Structure formats: structure tokens, C-alpha cells
């Protein structure tokens, strides 16, 4: 949840965006060569955000950190597209989505609108932006054995017969990763099952842990750790 001050900042930003919007849309429409609606204008600004910054993996300190990384990503994407155009066509067309955003940002009003829009978006997704992001190998933890594997995933989804993470939902997960609340929210995935094994209450989860997972171990030390964990 964003701090209370963030709600006031979001309100102020919305008022400032309202004032800048007519001129900003005019600038963007000139860049695109057609009249843009508000929805299509915002799509131009935010449609490639995941290309400019890796929000799934990156933990941002504050809005300034997010804007700095977004701007660096935009410049990098413009350069990448130009290198491709030179390689395949021998000249730069500058017709990519990144080029359009870069042209909008070069205009003073366009830049002010884009940066305020992104800052407001940061506060609207505050928890997802500032939370710690686990390393890729921890996106899914599988445990068990002897055809009794179970997996704990951040945002589990079944695709093409296999369990994977829904990247668009990972950073928005409402629970703290790898907690009891995480298990209660997502359940445990099983490789051969279409639906996860879920637990309606903590008591049901503890029973499963005590009477099934604990018994899968042949180590007295693991069993001892299990008892201490449940206590």
C-alpha cells in the first residue's frame, strides 16, 4: 500500500495532467500523424513500458529511480531500433514506437505530461514498484519426490500442460512472497494436475504439512525442523 502522502501526490498529479492534456494530445497527434483520443494517447505513452523497464525483476527506490530507468530504457530501445534499421535497410527510418515516444518527450509539454503520467502510475502501483523482487530461480520452488512433487509459484498459471508464472501478475501479488499467506492464496501446484491444491484455512495447511509433507522425509533433522516450524 502506498503511503498516505502518495494519495495526495496522485491527486495533485491528476490535476496537473488535466491542465496539460489538450496541448500534450496535440503534440502526440502531430507526432503520430493522426488525431489521438485520450485512450490511444495513453497507449502510446505506456504501451511499451515493459520494454523500457523490467518491472517484473526490478525494485525501484522511488519515482525518480523509476523515471531514470525508464528514460534509459527508452534511449536504449531507440538506439537498438536504429541499429536494426541500418543493418537491414541501410538507413534510419525512425518509425518505431520508441521513436514516437522520444519525439513526444522532446517537446516541453509532452515531456512534462509523460513524466507526470508515469509518476502517477508509480504511486498507483506503489507496492508493486518498490517491493523486493526475487531472483529468477525463486519464481517457482518445487519440492517432494517419488512422483509426489509440489510447487509453490508466485503467480501460478497452467499453460500448454505445464505450470508457469503469469509475469503480468507477479509484481502485483497481494501477499508477501513465500509466506503462509502466499501458500493460502495460490495453493500448491502439482505437475500432473490442472488445478492447484488449495487450503481454505491455516489449520488445513498445517494438517497437510504435518501428516503428508513431514512424512515424506526420512531425515530426523528435517522432521525436527518441521515440528519447530509448525510450533
C-alpha positions, 0 to 999 in steps of 0.5 A: 500500500502506498503511503498516505502522502502518495494519495495526495501526490496522485491527486495533485498529479491528476490535476496537473495532467488535466491542465496539460492534456489538450496541448500534450494530445496535440503534440502526440497527434502531430507526432503520430500523424493522426488525431489521438483520443485520450485512450490511444494517447495513453497507449502510446505513452505506456504501451511499451513500458515493459520494454523500457523497464523490467518491472517484473525483476526490478525494485525501484527506490522511488519515482525518480529511480523509476523515471531514470530507468525508464528514460534509459530504457527508452534511449536504449530501445531507440538506439537498438531500433536504429541499429536494426534499421541500418543493418537491414535497410541501410538507413534510419527510418525512425518509425518505431514506437520508441521513436514516437515516444522520444519525439513526444518527450522532446517537446516541453509539454509532452515531456512534462505530461509523460513524466507526470503520467508515469509518476502517477502510475508509480504511486498507483502501483506503489507496492508493486514498484518498490517491493523486493523482487526475487531472483529468477530461480525463486519464481517457482520452488518445487519440492517432494519426490517419488512422483509426489512433487509440489510447487509453490509459484508466485503467480501460478498459471497452467499453460500448454500442460505445464505450470508457469508464472503469469509475469503480468501478475507477479509484481502485483501479488497481494501477499508477501512472497513465500509466506503462509499467506502466499501458500493460502492464496495460490495453493500448491501446484502439482505437475500432473494436475490442472488445478492447484491444491488449495487450503481454505484455512491455516489449520488445513495447511498445517494438517497437510504439512504435518501428516503428508509433507513431514512424512515424506522425509526420512531425515530426523533433522528435517522432521525436527525442523518441521515440528519447530516450524509448525510450533 
